[in-house]
Amino acid sequence: MTYSNTDSPTFHSKVLLFGEYSLILNSMGLALPYPLFQGRLVLKHITDSSRRIDQSNRELKAFCDYMKLRKRQQALSFDFDINSMEFDVAQGLYFQSNIPQGFGVGSSGALTAALYDRYVYDKIAHNGHPSNDEIVQLKKIFAEMESHFHGSSSGVDPLICYLDLPLLIRSKTHIETVQLPRPTTNCGGIFLLNTGRPRKTEPLVNLFLEKMQNQEFAELCRNELIPYNENCIRYLLAGQTDNLFDELAKLSAFQLQHLNQMIPPLFRQIWQYGLDSGLYYLKLCGAGGGGFILGFTKDFTATRGHLEDYQSRIAYRL
């Protein structure tokens, strides 16, 4: 099963709309693929040479070593063609991608999806609509693979990148594909705001888990964060825009007050302006700390005008 550039599929990035941190507490999550960023496995040509290509090739070599170790430990629940991948890596295999790393849009998720598609035997196809059992099986395999990049992984990011479908995460064992409602006015939207600085997920998640040791904070998360998060998901899927924005205001205010350390200092003022004006509402995109911030607005043109000093791009029309 050696590699050819001619049969190299592309995998998109992802955006977790709702569920950051609350997913850890078994709350619901909602995510969708984001086609603006994408990546695919390719073999470099003799004339190809760059630090980025060489670094990607080294990362794939490290992944091979990791998979060999896990196989020797009999810790893999699936059959992975390590020999073919080793051969391809030696020939210059790398991940050709424009997905920014450390920005919360699934750079390692897309890579994991591509590696699964190419090197796992008896794989579940990524076209069509898989059953819940197949989705859960995929998630488990992806968690094993992506743990190489993060130390631990839920498997959700590669799952979204691989299936290329919006997913509603009801629990660890109940994940289903969903359809987002069609835009009503086409004026509003969900947008990404670029902080211009990458971040690492693991230290931020550890910080949240430390905060959860405080009983008062844990109660706030259970009584406020989780209900706000789940109400936003329900209202978005039902197309109830006014109710959605009412809940977004609460969720945005909660994060500004109680997850302030996950918001880059330079963005706290415009976060507060959105709450005060109602023009838009900002929330964390993934772990926060940098990368992208998610925004929701009923008037994207006016919002973009107000945020003209920042890079913003629409992700989904409302």
PyMOL commands that set and color helices and strands:
alter all, ss='L'
color gray80, all
select helices_A, chain A and resi 5-7+22-25+51-72+82-90+107-119+132-150+156-163+201-211+215-238+241-258+260-262+265-277+300-306
alter helices_A, ss='H'
color red, helices_A
select strands_A, chain A and resi 11-18+29-43+93-97+167-171+174-177+189-194+280-284+292-297+311-317
alter strands_A, ss='S'
color yellow, strands_A
deselect
rebuild
show_as cartoon
